[in-house]
Amino acid sequence: MRRTLVSIDVGTTKVCTIVAQAHDEHRLNVLGVGLTQSKGVDKGVIVNIDDAVSAIATSIEKAERLSGYRIDTAYVGVAGRHVASLNSRGVVAVSHPEQEITPYDVGRAVEAAQAIAIPTQREVVHIIPRAYIVDGHEGIRDPVGMSGFRLEVETHIVTGEVMAIQNLIKSVQRAGVEIDDLILQPLASGEAVLTPEDKDRGVVLVDIGGTTTDVALFVQGGIWHTSVIPVGGAHFTNDIVYVLHTPHNTAEYLKLKYGTAIADADAVHDDDLIDADTLVVGERQQISRQLLGEILQARAEQMVELIYEEIQRSGYDGLLQSGIVITGGAAQLPRFDELMRDMLGMPVRIGKPTGLSGLAESTDTPPYATSVGLLYWGLRHGQSESPYRGAGQNGWGRASIYDRLKNWLREFLP
């Protein structure tokens, strides 16, 4: 029986809703896409619920009209500057009389790893087991069924601000949709554009959004580090507005039509000028393509430097054999991957969603990595009972910690 899934990506520049049917764990048939300009969202955080609800409802309506499917629930991405992460370790003694490790022992170890001080204004979004250690033996992916006296688990814990998460939940629910699960956006994007081999060999996923860039490091098959950089595709456009004194819509057009991340003087002639509007109504100006390229290259270089600093800060820079995969809207800026490759000396490729049919031509590009990835997350890790349904009515409506641990283990254990 084919399963129908829905994703909603509430970003700073766009809201995207996708309806798809699952053929299997690796293929999706896209039935409908609802894309609309985002409102009420700044740097990934909702700042005006009414505007956000309006944009989300419009996106949902478009997807319903195109797919003919009534949307009741959806997988929703969460991101923004409020998201933070840390690594933690939990240790327990194996409880089985014959020292055989059971899922109960794994759950106790994960729960022990979560016993850390988290400020009251923050909420756990994900707790992801990275690796297990049995009696000092490291690098174990699945300890269930093994024998041992002492079980340790290394986890990656992602948290977000309670108010930011609650406002996102309220906005989606007020648009008439319950939430199947909240998923960290770079984790979702990784489902769409990374292969298991990438994650095993070590890879950096760079998802460039409108005003923020998500960085996620995958090593030995799991996620080891996540962070958010406060620079995105909109900053390229803003730089053009500031330097060339042109309207925002004109700057966006210039970026998409003539933009490049490497200003190559030899490829541009002195008379290669672009006629464009100025900030004064009715006035026109001649813009040098070389100058436009220099503006974009300066911002692109700064972004690459920030990404490199984050990789260095993680401490895992020596474990990234698969290099860097860039996705998101700004990943389409011509020669951005080439610039990053030259600056960092690492393999770099552009990540695009794969395994799509139906309306695939609408969603197989980098800007849709998160939206498609949310569908794959739901397909591969989805749970029947969501801890987010009913939030905002009687408290958070969250499942008990024991139920959430069972869900996490169901996601990350075979």
C-alpha positions, 0 to 999 in steps of 0.5 A: 500500500502506497503511503502519502506524505506531506512536508511543510518548509517554513523559511525566511524567503519561501514557504513550500508544501509538498504532497508525495506518494512513497513507492519505497524507501528511496523513491517518491512520486510528487503529486503537488507542490505549493510555493508562496512567498514567506511572511512573518518569518525572520532568520528562520523564526516566526515574528508575526503569527498572523502573517506566517499563518496566511503564508502557510495556509496559501502554500497548503491550499496550492498543494491541495489544489494541485494534488487533489489530496486533503492535507491533515498532517505534515512533517515540518522543518525547524531551523533558525539562529535559536537552534543549538546542539551539543554532544553528550555521553550516557553510561549504564550497567547492562541489566540482563542477568546474562549480560545481553544488551536489550533495547531497554538498556539502550533506552536507559543509556540514551536517557542518561545522556540526556541528563544534562543541564538544559535551560528552561527556555530551551526544548530538545528537538532531537537526541540522536545516538551516534555510536555505542561503546560496550566494555570499552570497545568503540564504534559499535552501531547497534549493540542490541543482542551483544554481550557486555557489562557496561554500555555507553552511548554517544549522542548528538542533542539538538535544542531550540528555544521553546517560544520559537518552536511553540510559535512554529507549531501554533502557526502550522496548526492555525493553518489547519494542519497537525504536525507529524514531527518537527525535524531539524532542517539540515538533518532533513536536507541530508536525507535528500542529498547525501548518500549512506557512503557520504555519511560513513566517509565523513561529509559536511552538508551546507544548506544555504537559506535566505538569511541563514546557512545550516552546517551539519557534519556527518561522520561514521553514518551519523550526525556529529555537529550542527550549527547555524551561520547568520548569512544567507542568499538574501545577503548577496542581494542586499550587497547589490542594493547597497553598492549599486543603489538599485531597487531590491527586485532589480538586485535580485534579478541581476544576481539570478541573471548575471551573478557569479561567485568568481569575478573573472576579469578576463571573461568580461569586456569593458563594454559589457554593461547592464542597463538597470534601474536606480533608486530614483524613479525613472532614472537608469544606470549602466552596471559593469558585470565585473563590478557585479561579480566582485560584489558577489565574490566578496560575500561568497568568500566571507560565507566560505570563511565562516563555514570553514571556521565552523568546520574547524570549531567542530574538531572533526575537520580531519574526518571528512573524506567526502568533502562538502555538499552544498544545497539550498537556493544560493548553491545555484550561484554559478561557480560558488562550488568552484570558489569553495573548492579553491579556498578550502582544498576539499571536494565540493559538489552541489546536492540535489534531491534524488529518487523523484518522479511525478512533478519531479522537475519542480522539486529536483533542484537545491532550493527544495532539498529541505522540503523533499528531505522532510518527506524522506525523513517521514518515510524512513523514520516516521512515527505513528504517534506524534509528540507535537499534536495538540500542542498549544491546547493543554500545555505542549501536548508532548509525549512522555520522556519514555515514549519519546525515547522509544520513538528516538530508538525506533528512528535510529536502530534497525 
